[in-house]
Amino acid sequence: MRNILIIGAGRSSSSLIKYLLDKSSSENLHITIGDLSVENAEQKVNNHPNASAIKLDVFNEAERIEAIQKSDIVISMLPAHLHIEVAKNCIEFNKHMVTASYISKEMKALDDEAKQKGLIFMNEIGLDPGIDHMSAMDVIDRIREEGGKMLLFESFCGGLVAPESDTNLWNYKFTWNPRNVVLAGQGGASKFIQEGAYKYIPYHKLFRRTEFLTINGSGQFEAYANRDSLKYRSIYGLDDIPTMYRGTVRKVGYSRAWNVFVQLGMTDDSYTIEDSENMSYRDFTNSFLAYSPSDSVELKFRSYLKIDQDDIMWEKFVELDIFNGNKKVELKNATPAQILQKILMDSWTLQPDDKDMIVMHHKFGYQDKDGKHQIESSMIIKGDDQTYTAMAKTVGLPVAMATLKILNGDITTPGVQLPINKEVYEPILKELEDYGINFVEKKVPYLGYNPEGVIG
């Protein structure tokens, strides 16, 4: 049998593992699932005859090497910074490798060796990055083949809560790593280009410069800019495109309220707060406000942030219990960001019956012999339950499909890569449709940002 090693059996691996197990008999596969928690791995195996669970500590070199040597291809579902040691072993023992993570400098440095050995190291083959690359290149390549010149590319993606499970005023719950949500946008200005003008948004302004979207009959959304949209120009072969923007999708109103946390300093992860363990939620909120012997925390909060008492945004903060003097932080030496995450998890954790939702939306503006045109392409996916979430499906299924296509020789180009080549994206996008993951395309009038040609 052909052996596939999956390292990491976290939440995002459920659909990946199910896909491969369902194909295991017809494709002659044995799936080995390695995790630090063998119980977690065994739960995913579920006594399937073509699978086995092993305890695998990725920091234990002997364990790691033994598992990799026994495989034909390795899927790493580890956190991104842990891929590199696995990748080096895959080079050493001539194994293909697949990850859903961004290509790091360290991974990119293995490109020459991988090519020399004929090995495929497929990265960025999850949701975002992953399905975003494939669905974008599918349309961009079609536009080029028909003689069009790209003028505008915008791409938006967000992990949200499904409407039927949307039970709070923020219209948001954690569907992915909560820490990443709290720290989103930090580490430098967001960079993009609009009508040839380079634009930069510093972190402290990021959540007040949002774009509004109406997506495929699913209502209104907003998006804030991702960190660096400019690097995708060369990746997609769009070096001279006048407009390039990538953003993160939320429901309208989220960003304005989140900006309050940014302005207060609650998302800061660079220092720890004294005696954080014994603080109440109210103490934490008050620690960012001026001292007053007479004014309440609520009054100081509203006054400092200029929030009227009848503003819907005010109710969002009340709902989070940040003024509760009885709830304790109970985290030692915690940063503001860690405390904020704890508070938010009380309200924003998905409940057992909740379903998540993935929204992806692309805009393509182009010019051909007949003038300027625009295509909008949208994908909206809901999760089935807390195991087979929309996030698990959209991350795990492309990983699984790419793995099988590499094993079967359908994908042959060696090297460290992402899925922007037709031999990768065409068959995977087609197969994803069988699982209800598809894009709705429509042609709309070309809008751009600057129809009058004024310098912006």
N, C-alpha and C positions, 0 to 999 in steps of 0.2 A: 504494500500500500504506500501511497505517497503521504509523507508526513508534514503537517502544518503545525508549527509552534506558535501559539498566541501567548505573549507575555503581558499579563495584566488582565484581570477579570472584573474591572469596575463597571459602573452603570452603563457606560457607552459601548460596552462589548456585547450586550445581550442579543441585538439583532445580527451582529457580525457572526457570533457563534451559532445562532440558530440557522442562518443561511448555510453555513458550511456543513453543519450536521445534517441538514435536510438534503444536501447534495452528496454527502459522504459515500453512500452506497453506489450511486450511479457513477460517481467520479473516482471511486477507489481511494478515498481519503481517510487518513487517521488524524484526528485533531487532538493535540496535546495542549492543555491550558495550564499555564504556570502562573502562580500568584503567591504573594507572601502569605496569604491566608489560604491554606489548602481547602478549608471548608467553603470558602467563596468560590474557588475553582470547581469543587465537587458539585456545588449547587448549579453552576452553569452547565456542567457535563450531564447532570440529571440521569445518570446510569445509562447513557447512550452507549451501544456496543462499539461504536467507532470513535470513541473519545476516551481520554484519560486525564485525570487531574494530578498535578504535581505541585509540591511546595517549591517555589522558586524565589530566592532572594537575589535580585539583580546585582547587589553589591558583593555577593559570594561568587567569585570568579569561577571556581570549580563547578558549582551548580549551573552557572550560566553557560559555560562552555560545553558541559555535558549535554544540556538540553539542546543547544544550537547544533551541535555535531550530529545529533540524531534526526534533525529535520531536513526537509528539502527547501523550505521557505519559512521565513520568520516574520510574524506580524507583531510589532511593538505597539502596545496600547498604554505604554508608560507615559508619565509626564515628559514633556519635550526634552528637558535637560538630561534625561537619563537614557536617551536613545543612543548616544554616541559610543558607549562601550559595547553595546549590542551590535552596532554597525561595524565596529572594528573587528569583532569576532566573526561576523558574517563575511567580511573581506577575507579574513584569515582562513576560514573553512569553506569558502566558495558557496555561500548561501544567498539567495535573493532576499530582499527585505522590503516590507511595506509599513508605512506609518501615516497617520492622519495629520502630523504636525508640520509646522513651517520648517523649511530647510534652514538649518543653522549654518554658521560659517564652518563649524567643525565637520558637519555632515557634507557640505559642499566640497571641502578639502579632500574627501574620499572619491571624488568623481573620476579622476584619472585611473586610480586603482580598480574601481568598479568596472570601468570600460575595458581596461586591459584584461580583466578576468571574465568579461561578458556577463557581468552581474547587473540586475535591475534593482535599483534602490528607489522605489516609488514613494514619494512623500506628498503631503498636502492633498490627500485623496479622501478627505472626510466631507464635511459640510462646507465650512468657511474657515480654513481653505479646503477646497475640493470641488463640490458641486458648483460653487460659484465660478471657479476656473473653467470647468468643462462646459457649463451652460453658456458662459460668456464667449468662449472660443468657438463654440458651435455657430453662434450668430455672426460673430466677427468674421470668421472664415467664409461664411456664406455671402456676406456683404462684399468682401474682397473679390470672391470668385465671380460675382456679378458686376464687377467694375466699380464698386462704390468706394469712396474715400471716407474714413471715419472722422467725424467732427466732434463727437461727444460720447463718452462712456461713463455712466454712473451705475454703481452697484450697491445694493443695500441688503443687509441680512440681520435678523434678530431672532433670538429664542424667547418666546413669550408664553403666556398661559392661554389656553383655549377659551373662547368666549363663555362656554358653559361652566368653566371653573374660575372665571374672573370674579373674585369676591371681595376685592379691596379697592380702595379709592385710587391707588397708584396704577391699577390695571396691570400689575406685574407680580410675578413670583419667580423664585430661582429655579431655572431649568438646567443650569450648568454650574460651574464652580462659583460659589458666592463671592469668594475673595477677588476673582477676576472682575466681577461686576463692581465691587466697591472701589477697586483701583483703576477702573477703565479710564483711559485718556491721559493717564499720568506718564511722565518720562520724556516730555518734549512737546513741542507744538505740533498740532495736526497740520499736514501740508497737502495741498491739492492745487489744481490749476483750473481756472474758469475763463473761457474765451481768450486764452493766451495770457491771462494775468495770473501770476503766482499768488496764492493766498495762504495765510498762516493764522491759525487760531491757537493762542496760548491756553493752557489748561484752565485757568481761572475764568475764561470766556467761552469755553467749549460748549457748555450746555445751554447757552443763550443764543447760539447761532445755529439753529436747526433748520432742516428742510422738511417740508410737509409733503406727504405722499398719499394718494388715493390708489389703493392696490386691488385691482380685480374684484371689485364689488364687496370687499371685506372691510370697508370702512376707511377712516382716516388714520394715518400713522405719522410719526415724526422720526427724523434720523439726525444723529450727531456725527460729525466727521471722524473717521478712523485716523490713526496716527500718521501713516504715510501712504497716501494714495499714489504718489509720484513714481514709486519703484515699480508699479505695475505697468507703466508705459512700456518699458523695455521687455518685460515678461510677455506681454501680449502683442509685442511688435507695433506699438502705438507711440513711438518716440516723438512724433510731431503732432500728436492730437492736441487740439486747443483746450478741451475740457475733459478732466479726469477726476472723479470724486468717488470715494467709497465711504459708506456710513453704516452705523448700527441703528437698527429699527426699535422704536418703542411706541407705545400708545401716546396720543397727544396729551400733553400736560406733565408727563413724567420728567422731562429734562428741566423744565422750569423749577419744579420742586426739588429735584436732585441737586440743582445748582446751589440751593440753600446749604446743603451739607458741605459742598466745596467751599463756599464763601466763609462758613464758620471754621473750617479746618478739620472737620470730622473724618475726612477721607485720607488724612495724612498718615503715612506708615513709617515715618522717619524717626520717631521718638516714642518713648513709653510714658505713660501717665502714672504719677505717684499714687500708690495705694489703690490702684484700679480695682483690685479684687473686692474691696469693701464699698466701692461706689454704688450708688443707685443710678438708675437711668436718668433721673432728674439731676443728680449731681454731675453726671457726665455732660449733659446739655448745658447746665449752668456754668461749667468750667470754661466754656468758650464765650461767655457773655460778661459784660462789665459788672463790677460790684455795685450793688445798691442796697442800702439798709431798709428800703421801703417797698421797692417794686418787686412783683412776683417774677418767677422765671418766665412764665408765659408772656407777661407784659414786656419784659426785656427782649424776649425772642422776637415778638411781633414788631416792636419798635425798631430794633436794630436792623431787621430784614425788611422793614416796610411792608408787612403783611397785614391787611385789614382783617378784622375779626370775621367778616362775612365772606372772605375769600375762600373758595373751595380748597385752595392750597393749604390753608390753616388746618382744615379737617384732616388732611393727609398726615400731618405731623402728630396731631392728637391721636389718630388711629394707631400710630406706631408705638404709643406708650412712652415716648421720650421724656414726658413730664412726670412719669410715675416714680414716686419716692420710695415705693416698697420693693420694686424689682431690682435685684442686684446684678451687677456686671459679672462677678465671680470669675474674672480672668486675671491672673497674676501678671504684672509687668506688661500690660497690654498697650499696643499702640491705639491711637484714635480709630484707625481703620478697622482694627480687630474688634474693638468694642462696638462700632457701628454695625459691623457684620453680625455680631451676636444679637443685637437689638433687631435687626432686619429679619434674621432667621426665625424669630418668634412669629412674625407676621407673614413672611414671604415663602416659607417652606411649603412645597407641594403636599397636599393631603392625600391619603391613600386612594381616593376616588378622583383626584384631579387629573386633568390631561393637559399636556403642553402643546405648543404650536410653533412651527418654524415658518417664518415669512422671508422670502427672498424676492427681490425686485431689481431688474436691470433696465436701464434706458440706453438705447443705441441711436445716436444721431449720425447721419451720413449724407454724402452728396454723390449723385451720379448724373448722368447726362440729362435726366429729366428734372433735376432740381434737388432740394433738400428733403429728407425724409426722417422719420423717427419710428423705432420699434420699441415697444415695452414688452418685457417678458417677466412673468410672475409665477412663483411657486408658493403654495400654502399647504402645509402638511400638519395634520393633527396626530398626536400619539394615541395608541390603543389603550394603554394603562401605564402603571408606574414602572413596569419592566420594559415593555416595548414602547418607549417614549418616541416622540417625533425626533428628538435629538439623537437617541440611540439608533434609530432607523437611518437618518440622513448622514450620520457619521459612519456607522458600522457597515451598512450595505455596500457603499462604494469601495471601502477597504476590502471587504470579502470578495467582491466581484473582480477587482484588480488582481488580487492574490490568485484566484482561480485562473484568470486569463494569462497571467505570467506562467503559472505551472503548465498550462495547456499550450503554451507557445503562441498565443494570440497576440500578446504584447512582447516584442522582441528587442526593442531599442535599449541598449545597455546604458548604465550611468546613473548618477544621482539626478533625479528629475521630479517634475510636477506634471499633472495630467493635462497638458495643453496641446498635445499632439493628437491628430485625428485617430490614430490607431488605438489610442487609449479612450478618448472621450466619446467617440461615436458608439461603440458597442456598449459601454457602461451606461450612457444616458438612455440608450434604447432599452436595456434590461431594467433600469430603474423604473421605467414606465410600467413594467409588469407588477411592480410593488406600489403603484399609486403615486410615485414620485415623478411628477411631470410638470412642464412649464406651459402656461397659456400665453401665447404671443398675440399681440395686436398692433396694427399700424395706426399711428396717431400723427397729427400735424407736427412738423418740426418746430420746436419751441426755442431750444437753446437758452441762453441767458441774455443775449445781447442782439436782438433782431435788428436794432437800428445801427449796429456797428460802432456804438460809442465806446471809447476806451473806459474800462471799469477798474 
